[in-house]
Amino acid sequence: MVVFALLALVQPTSGLTEDPKQDLVTQFLAKEKAVGVAVAVVDGSKTWQFEAGFSDRDQNKEVIPATLFRLGSVSKPVGATLAMSLVQEGKLDLDKGVSAYVAGFPDANGTITLRRILSHTSGIRHYSKDKNDTFYEPKTTPEALAVFKDDPLLFKPGEKYSYSTHAYTVVVAAVESASKMSYREYLQTYISRRSAPSLDCEAIKDSKPERTELFTKEGKQYGKRQDISWKIGGGGLESSAIDVAKFGVAVADGSLLHPKTLKSMWTKQKLNDGKLIGAGLGWDLSKKGFARHAGGQQGCSAYLLVDQKKKIAVAVMCNTDGMPVGKLAQDLYQAYVK
């Protein structure tokens, strides 16, 4: 369903339509001054989707169902799912030092394991103001690893939780080693062709007419697009909203992982002292039975919410950074199940 971009320019009013979900989206767009947004709810074979605003405001191009948005860190649940698919095949071991799969990677005498990387307890750093973590040209996996692999750990692996996008580049390398494919090829083989056709790496060299332009929180278009393909595992994917939601349901309903593997991924992890953290492997886990993840980067605010029991997924994709898309996803879920 296409919503005329005019809706993005009006102030929110009550009762715009007979669908409260649609009203939530148009009101969000007007209140937050976002440039464009697409949302989707997938509930088994039932789907609901809605789009509003612009994908390219200068060209008066509206957001449509096929519009491709950056996932940001919603890429991490995808990476975790790929890794876990290889764990269930016996090609990766969650508790073995990652140097077994990533030759030459300093894994602190085997204590940096895939489990600790996926749960953000490895000690590998995230972005740093003192380091160059922004690039405009693609990198190979070894080149991406070189960005951080020799930097000191933040703490002894397993001692703390510390979010790290860089750690997911190690996941990429491990997946490539175990699958004997490039990460992008394995993603397309294992997930995209099964459940989410548009889910792919954002490779700038690829011409994709439906790829959205990128905007700041103030609504200004970015002049130069960062290359994010080098961090494909932690923040380098793009997709339509409907395919992000379809991916979430495919995880929940067992289409992508066996029940035992899924349970392992969606189990809160422990630190060395036995303390539970709020994260599973690649997913944040709530007390109310939701698996979820947010994403934010240049021209991207994204959120995926999955009801583990009801197997309902909500995806919110926005081409404007700094937007409160998590609240919109939760509000859409409540409006859907009401």
Salt bridges, closest charged atoms under 4 A:
ASP19 OD1 - LYS21 NZ 3.20
ASP43 OD2 - LYS46 NZ 3.72
GLU89 OE1 - LYS91 NZ 3.31
ASP95 OD1 - ARG115 NE 2.68
ASP133 OD2 - ARG125 NH1 3.02
ASP133 OD1 - HIS166 NE2 3.16
ASP150 OD1 - LYS149 NZ 3.41
ASP151 OD2 - ARG125 NE 2.60
ASP151 OD1 - LYS131 NZ 3.36
ASP200 OD2 - ARG184 NH2 2.84
ASP200 OD2 - LYS208 NZ 2.91
GLU202 OE1 - ARG70 NE 2.81
GLU202 OE1 - ARG225 NH2 3.25
ASP206 OD2 - ARG184 NH2 2.53
ASP206 OD1 - LYS205 NZ 3.34
GLU210 OE1 - LYS61 NZ 3.93
GLU238 OE2 - LYS208 NZ 2.86
GLU238 OE2 - ARG211 NH2 2.88
ASP331 OD2 - LYS327 NZ 2.79
